[in-house]
Protein backbone atom coordinates (compact mmCIF):
# COMPACT_ATOMS: atom_id res chain seq x y z
CA UNK A 1 0.00 0.00 0.00
CA UNK A 2 2.81 2.41 0.89
CA UNK A 3 4.57 1.70 -2.42
CA UNK A 4 1.34 2.44 -4.31
CA UNK A 5 0.93 5.77 -2.54
CA UNK A 6 4.62 6.63 -2.99
CA UNK A 7 4.20 6.11 -6.72
CA UNK A 8 0.95 8.04 -6.79
CA UNK A 9 2.69 10.90 -5.02
CA UNK A 10 5.34 11.02 -7.73
CA UNK A 11 3.07 10.89 -10.75
CA UNK A 12 -0.15 12.52 -9.59
CA UNK A 13 1.47 15.60 -8.11
CA UNK A 14 3.30 16.22 -11.38
CA UNK A 15 0.15 15.41 -13.32
CA UNK A 16 -1.70 18.13 -11.40
CA UNK A 17 1.12 20.62 -11.95
CA UNK A 18 1.18 19.94 -15.69
CA UNK A 19 -2.60 20.17 -15.83
CA UNK A 20 -2.36 23.62 -14.24
CA UNK A 21 0.09 24.75 -16.89
CA UNK A 22 -1.78 23.29 -19.88
CA UNK A 23 -5.46 23.46 -18.95
CA UNK A 24 -8.11 25.06 -21.08
CA UNK A 25 -11.55 26.18 -19.98
CA UNK A 26 -13.05 22.97 -21.39
CA UNK A 27 -10.50 20.91 -19.44
CA UNK A 28 -11.54 22.63 -16.23
CA UNK A 29 -15.19 21.98 -17.06
CA UNK A 30 -14.44 18.26 -17.53
CA UNK A 31 -12.55 18.07 -14.22
CA UNK A 32 -15.41 19.87 -12.45
CA UNK A 33 -17.92 17.49 -14.03
CA UNK A 34 -16.00 14.52 -12.63
CA UNK A 35 -16.01 16.19 -9.22
CA UNK A 36 -19.78 16.80 -9.43
CA UNK A 37 -20.32 13.14 -10.41
CA UNK A 38 -18.47 12.06 -7.28
CA UNK A 39 -20.42 14.47 -5.08
CA UNK A 40 -23.68 13.12 -6.48
CA UNK A 41 -22.66 9.56 -5.63
CA UNK A 42 -21.73 10.69 -2.12
CA UNK A 43 -25.12 12.42 -1.70
CA UNK A 44 -26.82 9.18 -2.70
CA UNK A 45 -24.84 7.21 -0.09
CA UNK A 46 -22.45 5.54 -2.52
CA UNK A 47 -18.73 5.00 -2.13
CA UNK A 48 -17.71 6.75 -5.33
CA UNK A 49 -14.49 4.83 -5.83
CA UNK A 50 -14.74 4.75 -9.62
CA UNK A 51 -15.89 8.37 -9.78
CA UNK A 52 -12.95 9.41 -7.60
CA UNK A 53 -10.57 7.57 -9.91
CA UNK A 54 -12.23 9.25 -12.91
CA UNK A 55 -11.49 12.65 -11.33
CA UNK A 56 -7.80 11.80 -11.06
CA UNK A 57 -7.79 10.34 -14.55
CA UNK A 58 -9.26 13.53 -15.99
CA UNK A 59 -6.45 15.52 -14.41
CA UNK A 60 -3.93 13.19 -16.04
CA UNK A 61 -5.67 13.68 -19.38
CA UNK A 62 -5.49 17.44 -18.88
CA UNK A 63 -1.74 17.17 -18.23
CA UNK A 64 -1.33 16.23 -21.88
CA UNK A 65 1.31 13.65 -21.00
CA UNK A 66 0.48 10.20 -22.34
CA UNK A 67 3.00 8.53 -20.04
CA UNK A 68 1.42 10.01 -16.92
CA UNK A 69 -1.98 9.02 -18.24
CA UNK A 70 -0.94 5.43 -18.93
CA UNK A 71 0.73 5.20 -15.51
CA UNK A 72 -2.44 6.32 -13.76
CA UNK A 73 -4.52 3.92 -15.84
CA UNK A 74 -2.18 1.10 -14.78
CA UNK A 75 -2.87 1.96 -11.14
CA UNK A 76 -6.65 1.79 -11.45
CA UNK A 77 -7.17 -1.53 -9.68
CA UNK A 78 -4.86 -0.64 -6.80
CA UNK A 79 -6.26 2.86 -6.38
CA UNK A 80 -9.86 1.67 -6.33
CA UNK A 81 -9.01 -1.15 -3.93
CA UNK A 82 -7.22 1.23 -1.57
CA UNK A 83 -10.13 3.68 -1.66
CA UNK A 84 -12.61 0.92 -0.78
CA UNK A 85 -10.31 -0.29 1.98
CA UNK A 86 -10.04 3.22 3.38
CA UNK A 87 -13.79 3.58 3.51
CA UNK A 88 -14.11 0.31 5.38
CA UNK A 89 -11.35 0.94 7.90
CA UNK A 90 -11.97 4.60 8.63
CA UNK A 91 -13.31 5.68 11.98
CA UNK A 92 -14.83 8.72 10.28
CA UNK A 93 -18.47 8.62 9.32
CA UNK A 94 -18.89 8.38 5.56
CA UNK A 95 -20.34 11.90 5.29
CA UNK A 96 -17.19 13.33 6.92
CA UNK A 97 -14.94 11.32 4.61
CA UNK A 98 -16.89 12.54 1.60
CA UNK A 99 -16.75 16.14 2.86
CA UNK A 100 -12.97 15.92 3.25
CA UNK A 101 -12.47 14.40 -0.20
CA UNK A 102 -14.75 17.04 -1.74
CA UNK A 103 -12.77 19.84 -0.08
CA UNK A 104 -9.45 18.32 -1.15
CA UNK A 105 -10.66 17.99 -4.74
CA UNK A 106 -11.94 21.58 -4.71
CA UNK A 107 -8.48 22.81 -3.71
CA UNK A 108 -6.93 20.88 -6.60
CA UNK A 109 -9.47 22.25 -9.06
CA UNK A 110 -8.96 25.81 -7.87
CA UNK A 111 -5.18 25.55 -8.28
CA UNK A 112 -5.54 24.12 -11.77
CA UNK A 113 -8.05 26.84 -12.69
CA UNK A 114 -5.61 29.48 -11.41
CA UNK A 115 -2.79 27.93 -13.49
CA UNK A 116 -0.81 27.67 -10.25
CA UNK A 117 1.48 24.69 -10.80
CA UNK A 118 2.99 24.85 -7.32
CA UNK A 119 -0.37 24.95 -5.58
CA UNK A 120 -1.77 22.21 -7.82
CA UNK A 121 1.16 20.00 -6.90
CA UNK A 122 0.80 20.84 -3.20
CA UNK A 123 -2.98 20.32 -3.18
CA UNK A 124 -2.63 16.94 -4.84
CA UNK A 125 0.12 15.98 -2.39
CA UNK A 126 -2.10 16.90 0.56
CA UNK A 127 -4.98 14.91 -0.92
CA UNK A 128 -2.89 11.79 -1.45
CA UNK A 129 -1.37 12.08 2.04
CA UNK A 130 -4.85 12.49 3.56
CA UNK A 131 -6.13 9.50 1.59
CA UNK A 132 -3.32 7.33 2.91
CA UNK A 133 -3.94 8.56 6.44
CA UNK A 134 -7.63 7.68 6.15
CA UNK A 135 -6.65 4.16 5.08
CA UNK A 136 -3.88 3.53 7.60
CA UNK A 137 -5.19 5.39 10.61
CA UNK A 138 -8.88 5.81 9.96
CA UNK A 139 -8.56 9.59 10.11
CA UNK A 140 -7.60 12.55 7.94
Secondary structure as UniProt FT lines:
FT   HELIX           2..22
FT   HELIX           25..43
FT   TURN            44..45
FT   HELIX           49..63
FT   HELIX           66..74
FT   HELIX           76..89
FT   HELIX           94..113
FT   TURN            114..115
FT   HELIX           117..137
//
